[in-house]
Amino acid sequence: MFKKISAVLVNGCCIMSIAMSGMITAEAANNSLIGDVDLNGYVDAMDAASILTEAAHLAFAETGTFTDNQMFSADVNEDGYVNAGDASYIMSYASYLGTGGTVSFNEFMGKDTISGTEQPEEIKPTAPSDGLTGNIVSLTESEATMLAALVTLEAKGESYECQKAVASLVINRMLTSNLTVEGVIYQKNQFSTASKVASTTPTESCQNAVNEVLAKGTTLPIYVTFFRAGYYHSWGDQVAYTCMDNTYFSYSQALKNKYVK
């Protein structure tokens, strides 16, 4: 388990960023840009790699190697930890830039670009009306790759939204069954493709889908924990939820009753 650290705030530090050619640059070299862990003026995959390296170091050492500025920049979700969760946000942002996105990393994270403070409530994205989606879990890099491999095996030919839904369903199972992602994937008689996960390289689309779900939260209500190709499950108390492409999602009425009163 990664050691807990406190985010270090630098007195008088002003966070500023601007969008330029699809990359985010720091206003001045001595300012700490959230996410810019290597302090080179950009928020990109190299920063995510630095965070994962530091997280691995913290797992075996009392102190890390990051400077105070890097600690502040690395804890992008401000939860007091430097771990794969922070790296996941950055990778999701890098994917967003790759599709032509131009907003700053602060804006992407729902922060004001000047001060780093949260935006006023009225301009934040509207939360799901059921309050049951948008759940976020923190996975290690290897766990995220494992999940992306399963999504590849189960939904490689499906749409990006469907791939996110499959990743969300696995996370729903983690949360409702108190299991690790490995425990969910290899649970007996659940995923017929589980035996191929270790030898499967995730597609770029499926890895991006997993990264986005890890960064922004699940897209299916927490009680939706079943899917199959071609048609809905009909056994037990299964209830049809939605169909995406050729994938049919359903849920147990008993589980829904637990979360929806």
Solvent accessible surface area in square Angstrom, and as a share of the most:
residue,aa,sasa,rsa
1,M,222,0.99
2,F,49,0.20
3,K,73,0.31
4,K,141,0.60
5,I,27,0.14
6,S,87,0.56
7,A,45,0.35
8,V,52,0.30
9,L,132,0.66
10,V,57,0.33
11,N,149,0.76
12,G,86,0.83
13,C,37,0.22
14,C,60,0.36
15,I,8,0.04
16,M,59,0.26
17,S,10,0.06
18,I,82,0.42
19,A,55,0.43
20,M,104,0.47
21,S,112,0.72
22,G,24,0.23
23,M,60,0.27
24,I,1,0.00
25,T,28,0.17
26,A,29,0.22
27,E,95,0.43
28,A,40,0.31
29,A,111,0.86
30,N,122,0.63
31,N,31,0.16
32,S,1,0.00
33,L,2,0.01
34,I,10,0.05
35,G,0,0.00
36,D,3,0.01
37,V,0,0.00
38,D,53,0.27
39,L,77,0.38
40,N,81,0.41
41,G,12,0.12
42,Y,81,0.31
43,V,0,0.00
44,D,30,0.15
45,A,46,0.36
46,M,128,0.57
47,D,0,0.00
48,A,2,0.02
49,A,47,0.36
50,S,33,0.21
51,I,0,0.00
52,L,40,0.20
53,T,95,0.55
54,E,3,0.01
55,A,1,0.00
56,A,51,0.40
57,H,73,0.32
58,L,3,0.01
59,A,33,0.26
60,F,184,0.77
61,A,27,0.21
62,E,152,0.68
63,T,101,0.58
64,G,24,0.23
65,T,91,0.53
66,F,29,0.12
67,T,78,0.45
68,D,86,0.44
69,N,44,0.23
70,Q,35,0.16
71,M,24,0.11
72,F,29,0.12
73,S,0,0.00
74,A,0,0.00
75,D,3,0.02
76,V,2,0.01
77,N,46,0.24
78,E,99,0.44
79,D,66,0.34
80,G,15,0.14
81,Y,69,0.26
82,V,0,0.00
83,N,15,0.08
84,A,5,0.04
85,G,9,0.09
86,D,0,0.00
87,A,4,0.03
88,S,11,0.07
89,Y,27,0.10
90,I,0,0.00
91,M,71,0.31
92,S,6,0.04
93,Y,0,0.00
94,A,28,0.22
95,S,28,0.18
96,Y,60,0.23
97,L,25,0.12
98,G,70,0.67
99,T,114,0.66
100,G,57,0.55
101,G,11,0.11
102,T,82,0.48
103,V,57,0.33
104,S,3,0.02
105,F,0,0.00
106,N,0,0.00
107,E,73,0.33
108,F,35,0.15
109,M,36,0.16
110,G,23,0.22
111,K,23,0.10
112,D,55,0.28
113,T,31,0.18
114,I,89,0.45
115,S,60,0.39
116,G,10,0.10
117,T,82,0.48
118,E,108,0.48
119,Q,38,0.17
120,P,73,0.46
121,E,133,0.59
122,E,139,0.62
123,I,106,0.54
124,K,64,0.27
125,P,122,0.77
126,T,134,0.78
127,A,75,0.58
128,P,67,0.42
129,S,125,0.81
130,D,69,0.36
131,G,60,0.58
132,L,25,0.13
133,T,24,0.14
134,G,35,0.34
135,N,44,0.23
136,I,86,0.43
137,V,20,0.12
138,S,70,0.45
139,L,11,0.05
140,T,51,0.30
141,E,104,0.47
142,S,78,0.50
143,E,45,0.20
144,A,11,0.08
145,T,57,0.33
146,M,44,0.19
147,L,0,0.00
148,A,0,0.00
149,A,2,0.02
150,L,0,0.00
151,V,0,0.00
152,T,9,0.05
153,L,53,0.26
154,E,49,0.22
155,A,1,0.01
156,K,133,0.56
157,G,76,0.73
158,E,37,0.17
159,S,48,0.31
160,Y,75,0.29
161,E,96,0.43
162,C,0,0.00
163,Q,5,0.02
164,K,17,0.07
165,A,0,0.00
166,V,0,0.00
167,A,0,0.00
168,S,0,0.00
169,L,0,0.00
170,V,0,0.00
171,I,1,0.00
172,N,0,0.00
173,R,23,0.09
174,M,21,0.10
175,L,72,0.36
176,T,29,0.17
177,S,57,0.37
178,N,140,0.72
179,L,63,0.31
180,T,81,0.47
181,V,0,0.00
182,E,93,0.42
183,G,27,0.26
184,V,0,0.00
185,I,0,0.00
186,Y,98,0.37
187,Q,78,0.35
188,K,165,0.70
189,N,132,0.68
190,Q,74,0.33
191,F,19,0.08
192,S,110,0.71
193,T,25,0.14
194,A,12,0.09
195,S,99,0.64
196,K,117,0.50
197,V,5,0.03
198,A,95,0.74
199,S,102,0.66
200,T,31,0.18
201,T,118,0.69
202,P,25,0.16
203,T,38,0.22
204,E,138,0.62
205,S,48,0.31
206,C,0,0.00
207,Q,44,0.20
208,N,37,0.19
209,A,0,0.00
210,V,0,0.00
211,N,13,0.06
212,E,38,0.17
213,V,1,0.01
214,L,7,0.04
215,A,3,0.02
216,K,113,0.48
217,G,5,0.05
218,T,5,0.03
219,T,59,0.34
220,L,3,0.02
221,P,2,0.01
222,I,18,0.09
223,Y,15,0.06
224,V,0,0.00
225,T,8,0.04
226,F,39,0.16
227,F,29,0.12
228,R,80,0.29
229,A,62,0.48
230,G,37,0.36
231,Y,128,0.49
232,Y,70,0.27
233,H,35,0.16
234,S,107,0.69
235,W,134,0.47
236,G,74,0.71
237,D,64,0.33
238,Q,25,0.11
239,V,52,0.30
240,A,55,0.42
241,Y,84,0.32
242,T,41,0.24
243,C,55,0.33
244,M,51,0.23
245,D,81,0.42
246,N,81,0.41
247,T,7,0.04
248,Y,49,0.19
249,F,0,0.00
250,S,0,0.00
251,Y,18,0.07
252,S,17,0.11
253,Q,66,0.29
254,A,67,0.52
255,L,35,0.17
256,K,49,0.21
257,N,80,0.41
258,K,121,0.51
259,Y,67,0.25
260,V,62,0.36
261,K,206,0.87
